[in-house]
């Protein structure tokens, strides 16, 4: 099957019921997307399909079709995407395990709502679990990324 991953079409041989997470990690070599719970409850495996956040651990690769897949690696080759910059500036990361999923969810939120309120952020991020409890810094980073995005225009 052909998959459009981060702007490059790749030929991948995978069983149709294989979760997208394992296709990305094991077959495409993109290990930024993490396995957390395997039940779509924690958000560590969040990627975008045509700009919409999805849980890759429960999305069979056969469900992707021609949609464009974007992973954390596809945000920026140099780590300078505004959300990544904001994450570093707000010092969000502690253990870091959940952060690729957190960042992908935040990017989708900001693409949909460029100037989110605290309530918007809390609602969008509510499905992403951070065992370290960095939620206040996540919210701060999303507001900062929103400002960085506005400054870049």
FENTAGI-V751710 format. One record per residue. RES is the residue in one small letter. BURIAL is b if it has 9 or more other ideal C-beta (glycine too) atoms within 8 Angstrom, else e. D_LAST is the distance of its C-alpha to the last C-alpha in whole Angstrom. Layout:
res = (RES | RES)
burial = (BURIAL | BURIAL)
d_last = (D_LAST | D_LAST)
This chain:
res = (x | x | x | x | x | x | x | x | x | x | x | x | x | x | x | x | x | x | x | x | x | x | x | x | x | x | x | x | x | x | x | x | x | x | x | x | x | x | x | x | x | x | x | x | x | x | x | x | x | x | x | x | x | x | x | x | x | x | x | x | x | x | x | x | x | x | x | x | x | x | x | x | x | x | x | x | x | x | x | x | x | x | x | x | x | x | x | x | x | x | x | x | x | x | x | x | x | x | x | x | x | x | x | x | x | x | x | x | x | x | x | x | x | x | x | x | x | x | x | x | x | x | x | x | x | x | x | x | x | x | x | x | x | x | x | x | x | x | x | x | x | x | x | x | x | x | x | x | x | x | x | x | x)
burial = (e | e | b | b | b | b | e | e | e | b | e | b | e | b | e | e | e | b | b | b | b | b | b | b | b | e | b | b | e | b | e | e | b | b | e | b | e | e | e | e | e | b | b | b | b | b | b | b | b | e | e | e | e | b | b | b | b | e | b | b | b | e | e | b | e | e | e | b | b | b | b | b | e | b | b | e | e | e | e | e | b | b | b | b | b | b | b | b | e | b | e | b | e | e | e | e | e | b | b | b | b | b | b | b | b | b | b | b | b | b | e | e | e | e | e | b | e | e | e | b | b | b | e | b | b | e | e | b | b | b | e | e | e | b | e | e | b | b | b | b | b | b | b | b | b | b | e | b | b | b | e | e | e)
d_last = (38 | 34 | 31 | 28 | 26 | 23 | 23 | 26 | 30 | 32 | 36 | 37 | 41 | 41 | 43 | 41 | 42 | 40 | 37 | 34 | 33 | 36 | 35 | 32 | 34 | 37 | 37 | 33 | 33 | 30 | 31 | 28 | 29 | 32 | 35 | 35 | 38 | 38 | 38 | 35 | 35 | 33 | 30 | 30 | 30 | 27 | 25 | 23 | 25 | 23 | 20 | 23 | 24 | 28 | 30 | 32 | 35 | 36 | 34 | 37 | 36 | 37 | 35 | 32 | 33 | 30 | 27 | 25 | 25 | 22 | 24 | 22 | 23 | 21 | 18 | 17 | 20 | 20 | 19 | 15 | 14 | 12 | 15 | 17 | 16 | 16 | 20 | 21 | 20 | 21 | 24 | 25 | 27 | 31 | 33 | 30 | 31 | 29 | 26 | 25 | 26 | 24 | 21 | 21 | 22 | 19 | 16 | 18 | 18 | 14 | 14 | 16 | 15 | 12 | 14 | 17 | 20 | 23 | 25 | 22 | 22 | 25 | 26 | 24 | 25 | 29 | 30 | 29 | 32 | 31 | 35 | 34 | 32 | 29 | 28 | 27 | 24 | 23 | 22 | 21 | 19 | 17 | 16 | 15 | 13 | 11 | 10 | 9 | 7 | 5 | 5 | 4 | 0)
